[in-house]
Structures are given as structure tokens and as C-alpha cells.
Amino acid sequence: MGQAIGFTGGRVEAMRRSRPLWRDVLGDVLRDERRGQERILTEVARTAGVSPQYLSEVERGRKEASSEVLGAVADALGLELADVVGRVAGRLAPPAPDRAEPGRRAPVARVRPMPAAPLAPVAPAPSDALLLAA
């Protein structure tokens, strides 16, 4: 059998440091909302039906909660799950090109190509008919 090669340091680690993880940003969004409502963690956890320890770990980005737990926490905070997801996505979105860091390229837009329209048959030109007859 071959030997497993671990990737430490280098480009992969730099990418991880430069791009926040979903669970970290999600935890920040949940904590910011809870604190903005001036509510304590134990009360929100009780309302959501999860332990305060678990909610604390989610808020600190230590645990990746299931969609059911996220839905329950969002409900406990009076939010729709789509609102929470939208806030996380907004924080994860790359900066606008005019606000990009110096020396950093603007993100490339990914555009799906449109399907090609079927081609209609084309009648040969009279000069082509002469070539075809030859």
C-alpha cells in the first residue's frame, strides 16, 4: 500500500486562513442576533430545545448543527432559516470589485452558457448546386 501524504502549511492552509468557514460565520450570525435581542444563551437554547452547551459550541463554530437544529434556533430567535442563511451568505460573499484589496483580482463571474438553438435547414445557393452536381 502507498503512504498517505499530509498537506501541512502551504497553499491549503493559507486558503483556510483567508476564507472563513461556514460554521464560524453561522455562529457569529446567531450570536450577534441573540445579543442584539439582549437574550441569554440558556433561554434561547431552552426555546430551541437544545442544550446551552451545544448552542454555545455552534455559536463558537465548534459544531456544525443539522438543518433541524438550525431551524429550531432560528425559530427561537424569531427568524426564518432563509434569513439566517442569507446573512451568512452575505458575510461570506467576496468584496465588490471596487472595494477589493489592492493587488487582489476581482472575482470572475461564472455564467452558464445558453443552450444552442436548433439550426434550421439551409437551402444550398445556386452556385453550390453546380458544385454538388459535378
C-alpha angles and dihedrals in degrees: 000000000000126000120255113239117212120211109221125170119348128082098337093055091045090053091050091051094047096046117055118226120249092239092053094051092043090053091050091051093050094045093046091051093047093049091044087058089048091235128145123238096242093056094050091045091051092049091048093047097240132113118266089236092056094047089048090053091049091050091050092049093246095119133041106221123213120249089254092056092044090051091050093049091047089051090049088054092047093248135124115241088238089059091054092047090048092052091050091048090050091055093046095049115109116251118271113266093251090054096042118129115264111271093017119116119235114251116268114241113236111220123187111226116243115245113260116256114239112263119242116229112263121216112231117254115250091252090054090053089062091052092048092051093054 
